[in-house]
Amino acid sequence: MDANKGKDKGKGDQGMQSPGGQMDRPDFHIMESLLPKAVKRRVHALKRLQVQCANIEAKFYEEVHELERKYAALYQPLFDKRRDVVTGTVEPTDEECEWQSDREEEEELAEELKKKAAVEDEKKEEATPEEDPKGIPEFWLAIFKSVDMLSDLLQEHDEPILKHLKDIQVKFSEPGQPMSFTLEFHFEPNGFFNNAVLTKVYKMKSEPDASDPFSFEGPEIIDCEGCQIDWHKGKDVTVKTIKKKQKHKGRGTVRTVTKQVPNDSFFNFFNPIKVSPDGEMDEDSEFTLATDFEIGHFFRERIVPRAVLYFTGEALEDDESFEEEELEEGDEEEQDEEGDDDDDEGDFDPKKAEPQPAECKQQ
């Protein structure tokens, strides 16, 4: 079972509406109050049993987390070799490079591209010296550009820095420690900052909420912490310098002052907003934090384990197919039922129909 069941559950459920608008749900408290006293008493007993089930389920997911940690150690040697190939530290053998594709059309297209490339190479050979790039250049940057969730954060001034990103790793919390996972971004020496590794810790919990135990659907991210980036002087892309003119009220003289203001950058990812201790946050902050949680989960569950498939674009095709299936099973089916009745348009609430970022419950 997926240790993050709570993350994926609901994507297909969001926006599910009945023909003619939102389905009127009965007030369950009223329904319960109408039950005969003896029956209501037994229902209460079932609810107590349900809470016990939720507590057992929470323990199950704690063990799943330990299992993930165990298998992470088995994956790591393979991920280390991936890093060595990407950075050019190790050159794979001919045997390790063998790959049989079962897509005949793809192979035919590849052959055509090879022929075209050979012709182009012959033309350029005299003009430019032969190049032998090291490893797989800009491997992670290419992934950032291809994944919408990451490209939305990526700015042009981030790209020269991310060319130095050589690996991303996921580390799970140790036994006995609070449940969490850490994203580690490993950089080669560069002219932008001194850090060899930038980290982002996502704190999780796997226990039913005492005030709403029936909402428990598995572990959820509840907070995150970034790290301090030791920028070289003048290289911090998360801020920009602006000049402002100030006029003295009495003398009327004008002076120019410079000040630093926040700047859009992927590297703001390492300086997230904090969860409010009292749980009270404005709507924009809640959305920003929810998006951050979703990105962290996506790095852990998809990007790091399947990096090469995002580099080639194959994983993107899988993601698109999954979204299409959700539409076919949910929204599209309901649209067929609703037909072309324009009178129902007024009942449509786009906020309820839009899938919301997951794993973002605030505590």
Salt bridges, closest charged atoms under 4 A:
ASP8 OD1 - LYS7 NZ 3.78
GLU32 OE2 - HIS44 NE2 2.79
GLU32 OE1 - LYS47 NZ 2.95
GLU57 OE2 - LYS5 NZ 2.59
GLU62 OE1 - LYS59 NZ 3.86
GLU66 OE1 - ARG69 NH2 3.17
GLU68 OE1 - ARG300 NH2 2.64
ASP80 OD1 - ARG83 NH1 3.47
ASP84 OD1 - ARG83 NE 3.24
GLU96 OE2 - LYS81 NZ 2.54
GLU106 OE1 - ARG103 NH1 3.17
GLU111 OE2 - LYS114 NZ 3.83
GLU138 OE2 - LYS163 NZ 3.65
GLU159 OE1 - LYS145 NZ 3.24
GLU174 OE1 - ARG69 NH1 3.77
GLU184 OE1 - LYS171 NZ 3.37
GLU184 OE1 - HIS186 NE2 3.09
GLU188 OE2 - HIS164 ND1 2.97
ASP223 OD2 - LYS274 NZ 3.53
GLU225 OE2 - LYS203 NZ 2.86
ASP292 OD2 - LYS200 NZ 2.97
GLU294 OE2 - LYS11 NZ 3.68
GLU301 OE2 - ARG300 NE 3.14
ASP318 OD2 - ARG306 NH2 3.24
ASP319 OD1 - ARG302 NH2 2.29
GLU359 OE2 - HIS297 ND1 3.51
